């Protein structure tokens, strides 16, 4: 009897231990499953995050590419058309990049002829679309019938006389800049002086302007009047 009870007790203990192990194994399996699920969920989040970042990167790249294309389009040089006539080798209408100067138009027309008065025009003048550049000959300038160098491209009251001289009291900035040695800065100074002094009384008075001394005056004295 005693041995039988002892065996039964031993069997119960073995069953308890076996059940405990099964519980432990079950808990371990559940833990492993949960861990695997968490890892899979974490991996999916990383994949989704990578996809979002890639999508944002692609979108940004497309925007940059689009901006670059627009920028390239803006950088494409615009052009102007000018008519070069008079004492040049090949008179005609020429296409030039926007921002070109008068000397560049003359080069496109083959340059000035030997008969041209090369000091009559301001070759550094900035050109605008649709202007006509008339290059006079030395004979035309000497006789006082030099063709008017219309580089302003705008109609209106002219500051030049019928003899082609520039009137210091009525000339526009563009017309002043047709004088040899008179660029934009000097033209602005002439206009400022004219306004403050109430006009020019004589052509010699222009020498009172800073930057316009005897050298410049000798070049323009035959081209100006008051």
C-alpha positions in Angstrom: 0.0 0.0 0.0 2.7 2.4 0.9 4.6 1.7 -2.3 1.5 2.2 -4.3 0.9 5.6 -2.7 4.5 6.5 -3.2 4.2 5.6 -6.9 1.0 7.6 -7.3 2.7 10.6 -5.7 5.7 10.2 -7.9 3.4 10.0 -11.0 1.6 13.2 -9.9 4.9 15.0 -9.4 6.1 13.9 -12.8 2.8 15.1 -14.4 3.2 18.5 -12.6 6.7 18.8 -13.9 5.7 17.8 -17.4 2.8 20.3 -17.3 5.1 23.0 -16.1 7.5 22.3 -18.9 4.6 22.4 -21.4 3.5 25.7 -20.0 7.0 27.0 -20.2 7.3 25.8 -23.8 3.9 27.4 -24.6 5.0 30.7 -23.1 8.3 30.5 -25.0 6.5 29.8 -28.3 4.0 32.7 -27.7 7.0 35.0 -26.8 8.8 34.0 -29.9 5.7 34.6 -32.0 5.2 38.0 -30.5 8.8 38.9 -31.0 8.7 37.7 -34.7 5.5 39.7 -35.2 7.1 42.8 -33.7 10.1 42.4 -35.9 8.0 41.9 -39.0 5.9 45.0 -38.1 9.1 47.0 -37.5 10.5 45.8 -40.8 7.2 46.8 -42.6 7.4 50.2 -41.0 11.0 50.6 -42.2 10.0 49.5 -45.7 7.1 52.0 -45.7 9.4 54.7 -44.4 11.9 54.0 -47.1 9.2 54.1 -49.7 8.0 57.4 -48.4 11.5 58.8 -48.3 12.1 57.5 -51.8 8.9 59.1 -53.0 9.8 62.4 -51.4 13.3 62.2 -52.9 11.9 61.5 -56.4 9.4 64.3 -56.0 12.1 66.7 -55.0 14.3 65.5 -57.8 11.5 66.1 -60.3 10.9 69.6 -58.9 14.7 70.4 -59.1 14.7 69.1 -62.7 11.7 71.2 -63.5 13.3 74.3 -61.9 16.5 73.6 -63.8 14.6 73.4 -67.1 12.9 76.7 -66.3 16.2 78.2 -65.3 17.8 76.9 -68.5 14.9 78.4 -70.5 15.4 81.7 -68.8 19.1 81.6 -69.5 18.4 81.2 -73.2 19.6 84.4 -74.8 17.0 86.7 -76.2 17.7 88.5 -79.5 17.1 91.8 -81.1 17.0 93.0 -84.7 18.8 96.1 -85.9 19.1 97.8 -89.3 22.6 98.9 -90.2 22.9 101.4 -93.2 25.1 104.0 -94.6 28.9 103.7 -94.9 29.3 100.0 -94.0 30.5 97.1 -96.1 27.3 95.1 -96.0 24.2 97.1 -95.0 21.2 95.1 -93.9 19.1 93.8 -91.0 20.9 91.7 -88.5 20.0 89.6 -85.5 22.1 90.2 -82.3 21.9 88.9 -78.7 20.1 91.2 -76.4 22.5 93.6 -74.7 24.7 94.0 -77.7 26.6 97.2 -78.4 26.7 99.4 -81.5 30.2 98.2 -82.5 29.0 94.6 -82.6 26.3 95.6 -85.1 28.9 97.3 -87.2 31.0 94.2 -87.1 28.1 92.1 -88.3 27.7 94.5 -91.2 31.3 93.9 -92.3 32.7 97.0 -90.6 32.7 100.6 -91.7 34.1 101.6 -95.1 37.1 103.8 -95.5 34.8 106.7 -96.3 33.0 106.4 -93.0 33.5 108.9 -90.2 34.4 106.4 -87.5 34.2 108.9 -84.6 30.7 110.2 -85.3 28.9 107.4 -83.5 29.2 106.2 -79.9 30.3 102.6 -80.7 29.8 101.6 -77.0 26.1 102.5 -77.0 23.7 99.8 -75.9 21.3 98.7 -78.7 17.6 98.1 -78.5 15.3 96.1 -80.7 14.2 97.7 -84.0 16.7 100.5 -84.2 18.4 101.9 -87.3 22.1 102.7 -87.3 23.0 105.2 -90.0 26.8 105.5 -90.5 27.7 108.8 -92.1 30.7 109.4 -94.4 33.4 112.0 -93.6 32.1 114.1 -96.4 28.6 114.1 -95.0 29.9 115.1 -91.6 32.1 117.9 -93.0 29.4 119.3 -95.1 26.9 119.4 -92.2 24.4 117.0 -93.7 25.4 113.9 -91.8 22.6 111.4 -91.5 21.0 111.3 -88.1 22.2 108.2 -86.1 18.8 107.0 -84.8 19.8 104.5 -82.0 17.1 105.4 -79.5 14.4 103.4 -81.3 11.7 105.7 -80.0 9.9 108.5 -81.8 9.5 111.9 -80.3 11.2 115.3 -80.2 14.8 115.1 -81.4 17.7 116.9 -79.8 19.5 117.1 -83.1 19.3 119.9 -85.6 18.8 119.6 -89.4 22.6 119.6 -89.7 22.9 116.6 -87.5 24.3 118.5 -84.5 23.2 117.6 -81.0 21.5 120.4 -79.0 22.8 120.3 -75.5 19.6 121.9 -74.2 17.1 119.6 -75.8 18.9 116.3 -76.5 17.9 113.1 -74.8 20.3 110.8 -73.0 20.4 108.5 -76.0 21.2 111.3 -78.3 24.0 112.6 -76.1 25.5 109.1 -76.1 25.8 109.3 -79.9 28.6 111.8 -79.4 32.2 110.4 -79.4 33.6 110.0 -75.9 30.2 110.5 -74.2 29.0 107.3 -72.5 26.0 106.7 -70.2 27.7 108.3 -67.1 28.7 111.5 -68.9 25.3 111.8 -70.6 23.7 111.6 -67.1 26.1 114.3 -65.9 25.2 116.6 -68.8 21.4 116.2 -68.1 22.0 116.9 -64.4 24.1 119.9 -65.1 21.6 121.2 -67.7 18.8 121.0 -65.1 20.7 122.6 -62.3 22.2 125.4 -64.4 19.0 126.1 -66.3 20.6 125.2 -69.6 23.8 125.8 -71.6 24.6 129.3 -72.8 27.5 128.1 -74.9 29.0 124.8 -76.0 32.2 125.6 -74.1 30.2 125.4 -70.9 30.1 121.6 -71.2 33.8 121.6 -70.1 32.6 122.5 -66.6 31.2 119.0 -66.2 33.6 116.6 -64.5 35.2 114.2 -67.0 34.6 116.4 -70.0 37.8 118.4 -70.6 39.6 119.7 -73.6 40.3 116.2 -75.1 36.7 115.2 -75.2 35.5 118.7 -76.2 37.8 118.7 -79.2 36.1 115.5 -80.4 32.5 116.8 -80.0 32.7 120.6 -80.5 31.7 120.2 -84.2 28.8 118.0 -83.3 27.1 120.1 -80.6 25.1 123.3 -80.4 23.0 125.2 -77.9 
